[in-house]
Amino acid sequence: MAFGAFIFEQISNNTLEYLKEDVGDKIKVNFPNINLQELSLLEEPDSNEISVQMYYSVINTDINDELTLTFN
């Protein structure tokens, strides 16, 4: 199931777990030079909002960073 398939779904634990796994898998495939250290999905059901928070490093560099994406 594609990420876009969840646009009209209610937020649930099953949805969040699937999205976390899917995002992690897609990062590994599309960004092989990224070492994903932590991936969290945070929900705000009242506003039907999901935030994806990633802590990562770039392989063979001293670059460490975090990225937060919010979807509503």
All heavy atoms as TSV, in Angstrom:
chain	resi	resn	atom	element	x	y	z
A	1	MET	N	N	0.852	-1.174	0.000
A	1	MET	CA	C	0.000	0.000	0.000
A	1	MET	C	C	0.897	1.236	0.000
A	1	MET	O	O	1.877	1.302	0.719
A	1	MET	CB	C	-0.896	-0.011	1.237
A	1	MET	CG	C	-1.961	1.050	1.206
A	1	MET	SD	S	-3.072	1.004	2.634
A	1	MET	CE	C	-3.826	-0.595	2.459
A	2	ALA	N	N	0.568	2.214	-0.781
A	2	ALA	CA	C	1.364	3.429	-0.903
A	2	ALA	C	C	1.051	4.403	0.224
A	2	ALA	O	O	-0.038	4.383	0.792
A	2	ALA	CB	C	1.092	4.083	-2.242
A	3	PHE	N	N	2.020	5.262	0.520
A	3	PHE	CA	C	1.850	6.271	1.562
A	3	PHE	C	C	0.597	7.106	1.318
A	3	PHE	O	O	-0.156	7.399	2.222
A	3	PHE	CB	C	3.089	7.172	1.611
A	3	PHE	CG	C	3.039	8.211	2.686
A	3	PHE	CD1	C	3.305	7.867	3.995
A	3	PHE	CD2	C	2.720	9.520	2.394
A	3	PHE	CE1	C	3.255	8.812	5.002
A	3	PHE	CE2	C	2.672	10.475	3.388
A	3	PHE	CZ	C	2.942	10.129	4.687
A	4	GLY	N	N	0.352	7.481	0.072
A	4	GLY	CA	C	-0.810	8.294	-0.279
A	4	GLY	C	C	-2.135	7.617	0.018
A	4	GLY	O	O	-3.160	8.276	0.148
A	5	ALA	N	N	-2.133	6.295	0.142
A	5	ALA	CA	C	-3.366	5.566	0.426
A	5	ALA	C	C	-3.903	5.891	1.817
A	5	ALA	O	O	-5.062	5.644	2.108
A	5	ALA	CB	C	-3.128	4.066	0.299
A	6	PHE	N	N	-3.067	6.472	2.673
A	6	PHE	CA	C	-3.481	6.781	4.044
A	6	PHE	C	C	-3.998	8.203	4.205
A	6	PHE	O	O	-4.356	8.614	5.293
A	6	PHE	CB	C	-2.307	6.567	5.012
A	6	PHE	CG	C	-1.996	5.127	5.213
A	6	PHE	CD1	C	-0.960	4.533	4.531
A	6	PHE	CD2	C	-2.758	4.359	6.070
A	6	PHE	CE1	C	-0.675	3.201	4.709
A	6	PHE	CE2	C	-2.481	3.017	6.253
A	6	PHE	CZ	C	-1.445	2.432	5.566
A	7	ILE	N	N	-4.066	8.962	3.127
A	7	ILE	CA	C	-4.464	10.359	3.223
A	7	ILE	C	C	-5.830	10.510	3.880
A	7	ILE	O	O	-6.037	11.396	4.701
A	7	ILE	CB	C	-4.448	11.030	1.833
A	7	ILE	CG1	C	-3.013	11.172	1.355
A	7	ILE	CG2	C	-5.145	12.376	1.876
A	7	ILE	CD1	C	-2.881	11.695	-0.052
A	8	PHE	N	N	-6.773	9.650	3.562
A	8	PHE	CA	C	-8.130	9.792	4.083
A	8	PHE	C	C	-8.436	8.806	5.203
A	8	PHE	O	O	-9.589	8.646	5.587
A	8	PHE	CB	C	-9.141	9.651	2.945
A	8	PHE	CG	C	-8.955	10.704	1.888
A	8	PHE	CD1	C	-8.408	10.384	0.658
A	8	PHE	CD2	C	-9.297	12.020	2.149
A	8	PHE	CE1	C	-8.223	11.353	-0.309
A	8	PHE	CE2	C	-9.112	13.008	1.200
A	8	PHE	CZ	C	-8.573	12.674	-0.046
A	9	GLU	N	N	-7.417	8.168	5.750
A	9	GLU	CA	C	-7.604	7.209	6.834
A	9	GLU	C	C	-7.546	7.910	8.186
A	9	GLU	O	O	-6.847	8.905	8.352
A	9	GLU	CB	C	-6.494	6.139	6.799
A	9	GLU	CG	C	-6.525	5.237	5.591
A	9	GLU	CD	C	-7.667	4.257	5.625
A	9	GLU	OE1	O	-8.018	3.775	6.722
A	9	GLU	OE2	O	-8.211	3.982	4.555
A	10	GLN	N	N	-8.267	7.359	9.158
A	10	GLN	CA	C	-8.155	7.827	10.528
A	10	GLN	C	C	-6.813	7.364	11.079
A	10	GLN	O	O	-6.305	6.310	10.714
A	10	GLN	CB	C	-9.283	7.252	11.388
A	10	GLN	CG	C	-10.645	7.772	11.045
A	10	GLN	CD	C	-10.812	9.227	11.454
A	10	GLN	OE1	O	-10.021	9.795	12.178
A	10	GLN	NE2	N	-11.856	9.839	10.942
A	11	ILE	N	N	-6.232	8.156	11.964
A	11	ILE	CA	C	-4.972	7.786	12.593
A	11	ILE	C	C	-5.239	6.659	13.588
A	11	ILE	O	O	-6.128	6.752	14.430
A	11	ILE	CB	C	-4.352	8.986	13.323
A	11	ILE	CG1	C	-4.021	10.087	12.325
A	11	ILE	CG2	C	-3.100	8.560	14.080
A	11	ILE	CD1	C	-3.576	11.390	12.976
A	12	SER	N	N	-4.451	5.584	13.475
A	12	SER	CA	C	-4.548	4.471	14.422
A	12	SER	C	C	-3.150	3.911	14.638
A	12	SER	O	O	-2.226	4.217	13.899
A	12	SER	CB	C	-5.475	3.380	13.882
A	12	SER	OG	O	-4.873	2.716	12.787
A	13	ASN	N	N	-3.009	3.055	15.649
A	13	ASN	CA	C	-1.705	2.443	15.920
A	13	ASN	C	C	-1.245	1.596	14.742
A	13	ASN	O	O	-0.066	1.591	14.400
A	13	ASN	CB	C	-1.761	1.600	17.196
A	13	ASN	CG	C	-1.796	2.459	18.434
A	13	ASN	OD1	O	-1.385	3.616	18.413
A	13	ASN	ND2	N	-2.305	1.910	19.515
A	14	ASN	N	N	-2.171	0.881	14.099
A	14	ASN	CA	C	-1.807	0.058	12.947
A	14	ASN	C	C	-1.303	0.922	11.797
A	14	ASN	O	O	-0.333	0.581	11.130
A	14	ASN	CB	C	-2.996	-0.784	12.479
A	14	ASN	CG	C	-3.352	-1.873	13.457
A	14	ASN	OD1	O	-2.536	-2.278	14.278
A	14	ASN	ND2	N	-4.572	-2.352	13.393
A	15	THR	N	N	-1.973	2.044	11.562
A	15	THR	CA	C	-1.569	2.953	10.498
A	15	THR	C	C	-0.178	3.505	10.779
A	15	THR	O	O	0.684	3.532	9.898
A	15	THR	CB	C	-2.576	4.124	10.372
A	15	THR	OG1	O	-3.875	3.593	10.140
A	15	THR	CG2	C	-2.198	5.051	9.242
A	16	LEU	N	N	0.063	3.938	12.016
A	16	LEU	CA	C	1.364	4.502	12.367
A	16	LEU	C	C	2.474	3.477	12.246
A	16	LEU	O	O	3.565	3.790	11.748
A	16	LEU	CB	C	1.337	5.082	13.780
A	16	LEU	CG	C	0.514	6.344	13.969
A	16	LEU	CD1	C	0.499	6.763	15.428
A	16	LEU	CD2	C	1.041	7.477	13.099
A	17	GLU	N	N	2.235	2.265	12.686
A	17	GLU	CA	C	3.260	1.228	12.591
A	17	GLU	C	C	3.591	0.911	11.132
A	17	GLU	O	O	4.748	0.754	10.765
A	17	GLU	CB	C	2.837	-0.042	13.333
A	17	GLU	CG	C	2.952	0.083	14.829
A	17	GLU	CD	C	4.353	0.442	15.289
A	17	GLU	OE1	O	5.332	-0.180	14.829
A	17	GLU	OE2	O	4.471	1.358	16.115
A	18	TYR	N	N	2.559	0.817	10.299
A	18	TYR	CA	C	2.798	0.557	8.882
A	18	TYR	C	C	3.583	1.708	8.254
A	18	TYR	O	O	4.539	1.493	7.513
A	18	TYR	CB	C	1.490	0.344	8.113
A	18	TYR	CG	C	1.758	0.204	6.636
A	18	TYR	CD1	C	2.218	-0.997	6.110
A	18	TYR	CD2	C	1.627	1.293	5.784
A	18	TYR	CE1	C	2.509	-1.119	4.761
A	18	TYR	CE2	C	1.916	1.179	4.438
A	18	TYR	CZ	C	2.361	-0.023	3.934
A	18	TYR	OH	O	2.668	-0.137	2.607
A	19	LEU	N	N	3.183	2.939	8.536
A	19	LEU	CA	C	3.875	4.101	7.975
A	19	LEU	C	C	5.329	4.163	8.425
A	19	LEU	O	O	6.222	4.463	7.634
A	19	LEU	CB	C	3.157	5.391	8.364
A	19	LEU	CG	C	1.848	5.663	7.652
A	19	LEU	CD1	C	1.175	6.887	8.251
A	19	LEU	CD2	C	2.065	5.845	6.168
A	20	LYS	N	N	5.589	3.871	9.693
A	20	LYS	CA	C	6.959	3.890	10.213
A	20	LYS	C	C	7.815	2.867	9.471
A	20	LYS	O	O	8.931	3.164	9.045
A	20	LYS	CB	C	6.948	3.606	11.714
A	20	LYS	CG	C	8.318	3.652	12.345
A	20	LYS	CD	C	8.226	3.444	13.841
A	20	LYS	CE	C	9.599	3.472	14.475
A	20	LYS	NZ	N	9.535	3.274	15.927
A	21	GLU	N	N	7.292	1.679	9.307
A	21	GLU	CA	C	8.016	0.635	8.590
A	21	GLU	C	C	8.222	1.020	7.123
A	21	GLU	O	O	9.315	0.872	6.577
A	21	GLU	CB	C	7.245	-0.681	8.684
A	21	GLU	CG	C	7.951	-1.856	8.050
A	21	GLU	CD	C	7.154	-3.144	8.217
A	21	GLU	OE1	O	6.574	-3.352	9.306
A	21	GLU	OE2	O	7.119	-3.924	7.256
A	22	ASP	N	N	7.198	1.550	6.498
A	22	ASP	CA	C	7.263	1.922	5.095
A	22	ASP	C	C	8.267	3.060	4.857
A	22	ASP	O	O	9.076	2.996	3.934
A	22	ASP	CB	C	5.871	2.323	4.600
A	22	ASP	CG	C	5.799	2.475	3.096
A	22	ASP	OD1	O	6.306	1.580	2.381
A	22	ASP	OD2	O	5.237	3.484	2.632
A	23	VAL	N	N	8.215	4.086	5.696
A	23	VAL	CA	C	9.156	5.207	5.557
A	23	VAL	C	C	10.586	4.712	5.763
A	23	VAL	O	O	11.490	5.061	4.995
A	23	VAL	CB	C	8.804	6.339	6.550
A	23	VAL	CG1	C	9.923	7.375	6.620
A	23	VAL	CG2	C	7.496	7.004	6.161
A	24	GLY	N	N	10.811	3.908	6.790
A	24	GLY	CA	C	12.155	3.367	7.049
A	24	GLY	C	C	12.676	2.554	5.874
A	24	GLY	O	O	13.842	2.697	5.462
A	25	ASP	N	N	11.823	1.709	5.308
A	25	ASP	CA	C	12.228	0.891	4.155
A	25	ASP	C	C	12.554	1.763	2.946
A	25	ASP	O	O	13.543	1.529	2.249
A	25	ASP	CB	C	11.120	-0.096	3.772
A	25	ASP	CG	C	10.943	-1.214	4.788
A	25	ASP	OD1	O	11.841	-1.411	5.644
A	25	ASP	OD2	O	9.895	-1.895	4.728
A	26	LYS	N	N	11.750	2.768	2.705
A	26	LYS	CA	C	11.971	3.642	1.535
A	26	LYS	C	C	13.244	4.472	1.689
A	26	LYS	O	O	13.947	4.733	0.717
A	26	LYS	CB	C	10.752	4.504	1.297
A	26	LYS	CG	C	9.616	3.679	0.704
A	26	LYS	CD	C	8.481	4.517	0.224
A	26	LYS	CE	C	7.478	3.753	-0.589
A	26	LYS	NZ	N	6.880	2.597	-0.033
A	27	ILE	N	N	13.557	4.891	2.904
A	27	ILE	CA	C	14.803	5.626	3.131
A	27	ILE	C	C	15.994	4.721	2.838
A	27	ILE	O	O	16.952	5.137	2.174
A	27	ILE	CB	C	14.857	6.185	4.571
A	27	ILE	CG1	C	13.854	7.324	4.709
A	27	ILE	CG2	C	16.270	6.654	4.920
A	27	ILE	CD1	C	13.662	7.814	6.113
A	28	LYS	N	N	15.952	3.477	3.306
A	28	LYS	CA	C	17.056	2.543	3.068
A	28	LYS	C	C	17.276	2.286	1.582
A	28	LYS	O	O	18.402	2.205	1.114
A	28	LYS	CB	C	16.791	1.216	3.781
A	28	LYS	CG	C	16.916	1.305	5.280
A	28	LYS	CD	C	16.552	-0.011	5.940
A	28	LYS	CE	C	16.473	0.153	7.442
A	28	LYS	NZ	N	15.988	-1.058	8.100
A	29	VAL	N	N	16.197	2.171	0.821
A	29	VAL	CA	C	16.292	1.882	-0.611
A	29	VAL	C	C	16.734	3.108	-1.404
A	29	VAL	O	O	17.609	3.022	-2.264
A	29	VAL	CB	C	14.930	1.358	-1.148
A	29	VAL	CG1	C	14.917	1.307	-2.662
A	29	VAL	CG2	C	14.626	-0.014	-0.567
A	30	ASN	N	N	16.145	4.263	-1.114
A	30	ASN	CA	C	16.381	5.456	-1.918
A	30	ASN	C	C	17.554	6.317	-1.460
A	30	ASN	O	O	18.040	7.150	-2.232
A	30	ASN	CB	C	15.115	6.314	-1.962
A	30	ASN	CG	C	14.003	5.608	-2.707
A	30	ASN	OD1	O	14.132	5.326	-3.889
A	30	ASN	ND2	N	12.920	5.304	-2.020
A	31	PHE	N	N	17.984	6.135	-0.224
A	31	PHE	CA	C	19.103	6.911	0.316
A	31	PHE	C	C	20.094	5.972	1.000
A	31	PHE	O	O	20.227	5.981	2.233
A	31	PHE	CB	C	18.592	7.971	1.306
A	31	PHE	CG	C	17.639	8.947	0.699
A	31	PHE	CD1	C	16.268	8.779	0.833
A	31	PHE	CD2	C	18.107	10.035	-0.025
A	31	PHE	CE1	C	15.382	9.683	0.268
A	31	PHE	CE2	C	17.230	10.943	-0.598
A	31	PHE	CZ	C	15.854	10.763	-0.453
A	32	PRO	N	N	20.815	5.163	0.241
A	32	PRO	CA	C	21.704	4.166	0.841
A	32	PRO	C	C	22.867	4.767	1.630
A	32	PRO	O	O	23.476	4.071	2.450
A	32	PRO	CB	C	22.211	3.369	-0.356
A	32	PRO	CG	C	22.034	4.270	-1.526
A	32	PRO	CD	C	20.849	5.132	-1.203
A	33	ASN	N	N	23.164	6.043	1.432
A	33	ASN	CA	C	24.253	6.685	2.163
A	33	ASN	C	C	23.787	7.286	3.495
A	33	ASN	O	O	24.563	7.925	4.191
A	33	ASN	CB	C	24.919	7.765	1.307
A	33	ASN	CG	C	23.951	8.852	0.880
A	33	ASN	OD1	O	22.748	8.619	0.752
A	33	ASN	ND2	N	24.468	10.044	0.641
A	34	ILE	N	N	22.532	7.063	3.848
A	34	ILE	CA	C	21.970	7.562	5.105
A	34	ILE	C	C	21.870	6.416	6.110
A	34	ILE	O	O	21.343	5.355	5.807
A	34	ILE	CB	C	20.571	8.170	4.881
A	34	ILE	CG1	C	20.642	9.390	3.967
A	34	ILE	CG2	C	19.895	8.510	6.201
A	34	ILE	CD1	C	21.408	10.560	4.533
A	35	ASN	N	N	22.388	6.665	7.305
A	35	ASN	CA	C	22.242	5.720	8.409
A	35	ASN	C	C	21.140	6.264	9.312
A	35	ASN	O	O	21.343	7.251	10.023
A	35	ASN	CB	C	23.557	5.586	9.175
A	35	ASN	CG	C	23.432	4.645	10.345
A	35	ASN	OD1	O	22.578	3.774	10.369
A	35	ASN	ND2	N	24.298	4.809	11.326
A	36	LEU	N	N	19.979	5.649	9.252
A	36	LEU	CA	C	18.831	6.086	10.036
A	36	LEU	C	C	19.028	5.617	11.479
A	36	LEU	O	O	19.007	4.431	11.770
A	36	LEU	CB	C	17.551	5.496	9.434
A	36	LEU	CG	C	16.235	6.056	9.904
A	36	LEU	CD1	C	16.155	7.559	9.650
A	36	LEU	CD2	C	15.098	5.352	9.210
A	37	GLN	N	N	19.243	6.570	12.381
A	37	GLN	CA	C	19.505	6.230	13.783
A	37	GLN	C	C	18.226	6.076	14.588
A	37	GLN	O	O	18.142	5.238	15.479
A	37	GLN	CB	C	20.409	7.290	14.410
A	37	GLN	CG	C	21.766	7.342	13.744
A	37	GLN	CD	C	22.566	8.561	14.138
A	37	GLN	OE1	O	22.031	9.577	14.555
A	37	GLN	NE2	N	23.873	8.448	13.979
A	38	GLU	N	N	17.242	6.911	14.279
A	38	GLU	CA	C	15.955	6.827	14.978
A	38	GLU	C	C	14.864	7.370	14.074
A	38	GLU	O	O	15.053	8.365	13.377
A	38	GLU	CB	C	15.995	7.642	16.276
A	38	GLU	CG	C	14.758	7.503	17.116
A	38	GLU	CD	C	14.848	8.293	18.416
A	38	GLU	OE1	O	15.951	8.554	18.904
A	38	GLU	OE2	O	13.772	8.667	18.929
A	39	LEU	N	N	13.740	6.713	14.090
A	39	LEU	CA	C	12.581	7.136	13.307
A	39	LEU	C	C	11.354	7.059	14.211
A	39	LEU	O	O	11.053	6.006	14.767
A	39	LEU	CB	C	12.394	6.229	12.090
A	39	LEU	CG	C	11.193	6.496	11.200
A	39	LEU	CD1	C	11.288	7.884	10.564
A	39	LEU	CD2	C	11.085	5.432	10.113
A	40	SER	N	N	10.691	8.194	14.377
A	40	SER	CA	C	9.508	8.255	15.229
A	40	SER	C	C	8.351	8.863	14.455
A	40	SER	O	O	8.542	9.784	13.665
A	40	SER	CB	C	9.761	9.128	16.457
A	40	SER	OG	O	10.840	8.653	17.210
A	41	LEU	N	N	7.167	8.338	14.680
A	41	LEU	CA	C	5.953	8.926	14.135
A	41	LEU	C	C	5.109	9.383	15.315
A	41	LEU	O	O	4.833	8.604	16.224
A	41	LEU	CB	C	5.175	7.918	13.288
A	41	LEU	CG	C	5.551	7.930	11.806
A	41	LEU	CD1	C	6.915	7.343	11.594
A	41	LEU	CD2	C	4.525	7.239	10.998
A	42	LEU	N	N	4.766	10.648	15.297
A	42	LEU	CA	C	3.993	11.238	16.381
A	42	LEU	C	C	2.634	11.626	15.840
A	42	LEU	O	O	2.529	12.171	14.738
A	42	LEU	CB	C	4.723	12.465	16.927
A	42	LEU	CG	C	6.205	12.251	17.249
A	42	LEU	CD1	C	6.884	13.580	17.514
A	42	LEU	CD2	C	6.365	11.309	18.418
A	43	GLU	N	N	1.603	11.367	16.604
A	43	GLU	CA	C	0.253	11.652	16.135
A	43	GLU	C	C	-0.410	12.745	16.954
A	43	GLU	O	O	-0.135	12.892	18.141
A	43	GLU	CB	C	-0.607	10.392	16.184
A	43	GLU	CG	C	-0.812	9.858	17.585
A	43	GLU	CD	C	-1.703	8.643	17.625
A	43	GLU	OE1	O	-2.792	8.677	17.028
A	43	GLU	OE2	O	-1.313	7.669	18.268
A	44	GLU	N	N	-1.248	13.494	16.296
A	44	GLU	CA	C	-2.097	14.491	16.931
A	44	GLU	C	C	-3.501	14.284	16.369
A	44	GLU	O	O	-3.890	14.915	15.391
A	44	GLU	CB	C	-1.572	15.899	16.640
A	44	GLU	CG	C	-2.299	16.994	17.377
A	44	GLU	CD	C	-2.243	16.838	18.880
A	44	GLU	OE1	O	-1.140	16.695	19.437
A	44	GLU	OE2	O	-3.330	16.849	19.502
A	45	PRO	N	N	-4.242	13.326	16.955
A	45	PRO	CA	C	-5.546	12.947	16.393
A	45	PRO	C	C	-6.559	14.094	16.318
A	45	PRO	O	O	-7.369	14.134	15.404
A	45	PRO	CB	C	-6.054	11.851	17.328
A	45	PRO	CG	C	-4.899	11.424	18.134
A	45	PRO	CD	C	-3.910	12.545	18.126
A	46	ASP	N	N	-6.491	15.034	17.255
A	46	ASP	CA	C	-7.471	16.127	17.252
A	46	ASP	C	C	-7.381	16.972	15.986
A	46	ASP	O	O	-8.386	17.487	15.497
A	46	ASP	CB	C	-7.298	17.011	18.484
A	46	ASP	CG	C	-7.654	16.283	19.770
A	46	ASP	OD1	O	-8.403	15.281	19.698
A	46	ASP	OD2	O	-7.173	16.703	20.837
A	47	SER	N	N	-6.178	17.114	15.445
A	47	SER	CA	C	-6.011	17.889	14.214
A	47	SER	C	C	-5.709	16.984	13.022
A	47	SER	O	O	-5.370	17.475	11.946
A	47	SER	CB	C	-4.895	18.917	14.393
A	47	SER	OG	O	-3.676	18.269	14.696
A	48	ASN	N	N	-5.807	15.662	13.236
A	48	ASN	CA	C	-5.536	14.666	12.193
A	48	ASN	C	C	-4.162	14.915	11.561
A	48	ASN	O	O	-4.014	14.984	10.347
A	48	ASN	CB	C	-6.634	14.646	11.136
A	48	ASN	CG	C	-6.692	13.306	10.438
A	48	ASN	OD1	O	-6.445	12.272	11.053
A	48	ASN	ND2	N	-7.011	13.308	9.159
A	49	GLU	N	N	-3.163	15.038	12.422
A	49	GLU	CA	C	-1.815	15.395	12.010
A	49	GLU	C	C	-0.835	14.299	12.406
A	49	GLU	O	O	-0.949	13.718	13.482
A	49	GLU	CB	C	-1.444	16.717	12.698
A	49	GLU	CG	C	-0.142	17.300	12.313
A	49	GLU	CD	C	0.033	18.661	12.975
A	49	GLU	OE1	O	-0.470	19.653	12.420
A	49	GLU	OE2	O	0.646	18.702	14.050
A	50	ILE	N	N	0.112	14.027	11.535
A	50	ILE	CA	C	1.182	13.063	11.808
A	50	ILE	C	C	2.507	13.759	11.559
A	50	ILE	O	O	2.690	14.417	10.538
A	50	ILE	CB	C	1.074	11.824	10.908
A	50	ILE	CG1	C	-0.203	11.055	11.193
A	50	ILE	CG2	C	2.295	10.920	11.093
A	50	ILE	CD1	C	-0.441	9.878	10.270
A	51	SER	N	N	3.443	13.621	12.496
A	51	SER	CA	C	4.795	14.138	12.326
A	51	SER	C	C	5.756	12.961	12.246
A	51	SER	O	O	5.668	12.014	13.026
A	51	SER	CB	C	5.200	15.036	13.494
A	51	SER	OG	O	4.408	16.200	13.509
A	52	VAL	N	N	6.658	13.037	11.272
A	52	VAL	CA	C	7.705	12.028	11.100
A	52	VAL	C	C	9.005	12.685	11.544
A	52	VAL	O	O	9.405	13.711	10.992
A	52	VAL	CB	C	7.816	11.579	9.625
A	52	VAL	CG1	C	8.926	10.556	9.464
A	52	VAL	CG2	C	6.489	11.042	9.125
A	53	GLN	N	N	9.636	12.107	12.558
A	53	GLN	CA	C	10.871	12.666	13.086
A	53	GLN	C	C	11.995	11.656	12.865
A	53	GLN	O	O	11.882	10.493	13.257
A	53	GLN	CB	C	10.717	12.982	14.561
A	53	GLN	CG	C	11.872	13.732	15.152
A	53	GLN	CD	C	11.576	14.181	16.563
A	53	GLN	OE1	O	11.008	13.418	17.354
A	53	GLN	NE2	N	11.949	15.399	16.884
A	54	MET	N	N	13.066	12.123	12.210
A	54	MET	CA	C	14.188	11.240	11.880
A	54	MET	C	C	15.484	11.825	12.424
A	54	MET	O	O	15.736	13.025	12.280
A	54	MET	CB	C	14.339	11.118	10.359
A	54	MET	CG	C	13.176	10.489	9.670
A	54	MET	SD	S	13.424	10.455	7.882
A	54	MET	CE	C	12.647	12.005	7.438
A	55	TYR	N	N	16.275	10.976	13.033
A	55	TYR	CA	C	17.646	11.304	13.402
A	55	TYR	C	C	18.516	10.418	12.523
A	55	TYR	O	O	18.300	9.205	12.463
A	55	TYR	CB	C	17.904	11.015	14.878
A	55	TYR	CG	C	17.099	11.904	15.792
A	55	TYR	CD1	C	15.854	11.517	16.264
A	55	TYR	CD2	C	17.597	13.148	16.169
A	55	TYR	CE1	C	15.109	12.341	17.093
A	55	TYR	CE2	C	16.856	13.978	17.001
A	55	TYR	CZ	C	15.624	13.570	17.460
A	55	TYR	OH	O	14.891	14.392	18.271
A	56	TYR	N	N	19.478	11.023	11.860
A	56	TYR	CA	C	20.265	10.261	10.906
A	56	TYR	C	C	21.691	10.786	10.815
A	56	TYR	O	O	21.992	11.884	11.294
A	56	TYR	CB	C	19.617	10.318	9.518
A	56	TYR	CG	C	19.608	11.700	8.906
A	56	TYR	CD1	C	20.647	12.109	8.078
A	56	TYR	CD2	C	18.576	12.586	9.171
A	56	TYR	CE1	C	20.660	13.384	7.535
A	56	TYR	CE2	C	18.571	13.855	8.623
A	56	TYR	CZ	C	19.613	14.252	7.811
A	56	TYR	OH	O	19.626	15.509	7.278
A	57	SER	N	N	22.546	9.985	10.205
A	57	SER	CA	C	23.901	10.405	9.881
A	57	SER	C	C	24.170	10.015	8.438
A	57	SER	O	O	23.516	9.136	7.884
A	57	SER	CB	C	24.919	9.758	10.822
A	57	SER	OG	O	24.881	8.351	10.716
A	58	VAL	N	N	25.132	10.706	7.845
A	58	VAL	CA	C	25.538	10.405	6.477
A	58	VAL	C	C	26.793	9.554	6.572
A	58	VAL	O	O	27.784	9.946	7.214
A	58	VAL	CB	C	25.788	11.694	5.668
A	58	VAL	CG1	C	26.210	11.355	4.243
A	58	VAL	CG2	C	24.540	12.569	5.666
A	59	ILE	N	N	26.752	8.396	5.943
A	59	ILE	CA	C	27.852	7.425	6.011
A	59	ILE	C	C	29.138	8.047	5.467
A	59	ILE	O	O	29.119	8.776	4.477
A	59	ILE	CB	C	27.468	6.145	5.243
A	59	ILE	CG1	C	26.274	5.481	5.936
A	59	ILE	CG2	C	28.650	5.186	5.131
A	59	ILE	CD1	C	25.682	4.306	5.196
A	60	ASN	N	N	30.251	7.766	6.139
A	60	ASN	CA	C	31.605	8.225	5.782
A	60	ASN	C	C	31.771	9.738	5.887
A	60	ASN	O	O	32.625	10.321	5.215
A	60	ASN	CB	C	32.006	7.745	4.382
A	60	ASN	CG	C	32.113	6.236	4.297
A	60	ASN	OD1	O	32.510	5.579	5.258
A	60	ASN	ND2	N	31.728	5.684	3.171
A	61	THR	N	N	30.949	10.377	6.698
A	61	THR	CA	C	31.099	11.803	6.979
A	61	THR	C	C	30.869	12.011	8.477
A	61	THR	O	O	30.506	11.082	9.198
A	61	THR	CB	C	30.076	12.670	6.206
A	61	THR	OG1	O	28.781	12.464	6.765
A	61	THR	CG2	C	30.078	12.355	4.727
A	62	ASP	N	N	31.070	13.219	8.926
A	62	ASP	CA	C	30.761	13.564	10.319
A	62	ASP	C	C	29.416	14.282	10.421
A	62	ASP	O	O	29.153	14.989	11.382
A	62	ASP	CB	C	31.863	14.453	10.895
A	62	ASP	CG	C	33.158	13.691	11.109
A	62	ASP	OD1	O	33.086	12.475	11.375
A	62	ASP	OD2	O	34.231	14.308	11.003
A	63	ILE	N	N	28.569	14.088	9.424
A	63	ILE	CA	C	27.279	14.772	9.399
A	63	ILE	C	C	26.239	13.961	10.166
A	63	ILE	O	O	25.986	12.799	9.862
A	63	ILE	CB	C	26.805	15.001	7.950
A	63	ILE	CG1	C	27.794	15.894	7.204
A	63	ILE	CG2	C	25.405	15.606	7.934
A	63	ILE	CD1	C	27.524	16.000	5.720
A	64	ASN	N	N	25.665	14.605	11.175
A	64	ASN	CA	C	24.538	14.063	11.945
A	64	ASN	C	C	23.473	15.146	11.956
A	64	ASN	O	O	23.785	16.321	12.156
A	64	ASN	CB	C	24.936	13.748	13.380
A	64	ASN	CG	C	25.929	12.623	13.442
A	64	ASN	OD1	O	25.617	11.510	13.109
A	64	ASN	ND2	N	27.152	12.939	13.879
A	65	ASP	N	N	22.235	14.766	11.781
A	65	ASP	CA	C	21.187	15.772	11.734
A	65	ASP	C	C	19.843	15.142	12.086
A	65	ASP	O	O	19.737	13.932	12.279
A	65	ASP	CB	C	21.102	16.390	10.344
A	65	ASP	CG	C	20.566	17.816	10.330
A	65	ASP	OD1	O	20.093	18.285	11.391
A	65	ASP	OD2	O	20.613	18.450	9.277
A	66	GLU	N	N	18.845	16.000	12.179
A	66	GLU	CA	C	17.481	15.536	12.409
A	66	GLU	C	C	16.568	16.260	11.435
A	66	GLU	O	O	16.873	17.351	10.952
A	66	GLU	CB	C	17.040	15.773	13.837
A	66	GLU	CG	C	16.859	17.212	14.209
A	66	GLU	CD	C	16.381	17.378	15.631
A	66	GLU	OE1	O	17.251	17.419	16.530
A	66	GLU	OE2	O	15.155	17.456	15.839
A	67	LEU	N	N	15.461	15.611	11.148
A	67	LEU	CA	C	14.482	16.149	10.215
A	67	LEU	C	C	13.099	15.817	10.752
A	67	LEU	O	O	12.841	14.677	11.130
A	67	LEU	CB	C	14.682	15.538	8.839
A	67	LEU	CG	C	13.671	15.901	7.752
A	67	LEU	CD1	C	13.786	17.383	7.399
A	67	LEU	CD2	C	13.906	15.049	6.519
A	68	THR	N	N	12.228	16.815	10.769
A	68	THR	CA	C	10.845	16.599	11.176
A	68	THR	C	C	9.936	17.069	10.056
A	68	THR	O	O	10.054	18.192	9.579
A	68	THR	CB	C	10.503	17.343	12.470
A	68	THR	OG1	O	11.392	16.910	13.513
A	68	THR	CG2	C	9.070	17.091	12.892
A	69	LEU	N	N	9.053	16.177	9.617
A	69	LEU	CA	C	8.058	16.493	8.597
A	69	LEU	C	C	6.687	16.345	9.225
A	69	LEU	O	O	6.412	15.343	9.883
A	69	LEU	CB	C	8.178	15.531	7.413
A	69	LEU	CG	C	9.543	15.456	6.738
A	69	LEU	CD1	C	9.584	14.289	5.764
A	69	LEU	CD2	C	9.837	16.753	6.019
A	70	THR	N	N	5.827	17.327	9.027
A	70	THR	CA	C	4.480	17.278	9.576
A	70	THR	C	C	3.464	17.266	8.461
A	70	THR	O	O	3.532	18.089	7.540
A	70	THR	CB	C	4.247	18.487	10.511
A	70	THR	OG1	O	5.218	18.466	11.546
A	70	THR	CG2	C	2.852	18.435	11.121
A	71	PHE	N	N	2.545	16.301	8.523
A	71	PHE	CA	C	1.492	16.157	7.535
A	71	PHE	C	C	0.154	16.381	8.214
A	71	PHE	O	O	-0.123	15.790	9.243
A	71	PHE	CB	C	1.509	14.743	6.914
A	71	PHE	CG	C	2.815	14.406	6.264
A	71	PHE	CD1	C	3.810	13.745	6.970
A	71	PHE	CD2	C	3.040	14.748	4.950
A	71	PHE	CE1	C	5.013	13.439	6.373
A	71	PHE	CE2	C	4.253	14.439	4.331
A	71	PHE	CZ	C	5.241	13.779	5.045
A	72	ASN	N	N	-0.659	17.241	7.616
A	72	ASN	CA	C	-1.993	17.456	8.181
A	72	ASN	C	C	-2.999	17.619	7.067
A	72	ASN	O	O	-2.718	17.696	5.938
A	72	ASN	CB	C	-2.047	18.647	9.123
A	72	ASN	CG	C	-1.589	19.942	8.476
A	72	ASN	OD1	O	-1.377	20.038	7.283
A	72	ASN	ND2	N	-1.439	20.936	9.307
